[in-house]
Structures are given as structure tokens and as C-alpha cells.
Amino acid sequence: MENEQLQKFREQLEGMKKEIITDVEQTLTEMVSQQGNIPDPNDRATIESDREFELRLRSRERKLLDKIELAIGRIDKGSYGICASCEEPIGIKRLQARPVATYCIDCKLEQERREKNLGK
């Protein structure tokens, strides 16, 4: 992969990382500002439900942040865009759609097929 393409992917990954960190900071600020006595049980339940949803989202984003860090590390090591299974290049369109991808589309489809069959 050309250096120009790698730099674009790095910028995209860094942008995703920055967005996640901003969202986390915003969530923390909102949660701290909502502290207080909420006498109405329905309001309290709604707020708790909203918090739980936000925390689930942030948990998913934390996992994505880990994948982003690993992808940036692969760029640094020179292995970005190489399938972890077959060691063939991952298609540019796949990386554009999912810049944290570690498998080419064929290996990913095969992995999902195996997982589906094991789940039955």
C-alpha cells in the first residue's frame, strides 16, 4: 500500500479516535451534571435507563478504540491492510468501509460462516 493511502487511513483512524474520546468526555460531563435528588420515581427510572444505554454505547466504543489503536500500530509496523488469516492484501474498499478490519472479505465471511454453524 502506498504511503499516501496509509496516511489517509491513519488520519481516518485518528479522527475516529478523537470522536470517541470527545463522546466519552461529554458523557462523563453529563452524568456528573445530572447528579442530585430526583424525587419522581419515573424521572429517576428514565435517567437511569438513559445512563445504562449511554454506558453500553461507551463500552462498545471502548472496544472500537482498542481496535483503532491496534490498526494504528499495524500502520506503524507496516502490516496494515494485510489479512491476519491468509496474509493477502485486504481490499481498499473494505478498509475504507471498516478501517480497523484485520481480515480480507473472503476470510471474514468464512469466519462468520463457521461461527454461525457452531451456534446451531
Secondary structure, DSSP 4 states (H G I P E B T S, - for coil): --HHHHHHHHHHHHHHHHHHHHHHHHHHHHHHHT-S----HHHHHHHHHHHHHHHHHHHHHHHHHHHHHHHHHHHHHT-TTB-TTT-PBPPHHHHHH-TT--S-HHHHHHHHHHHHHHH-
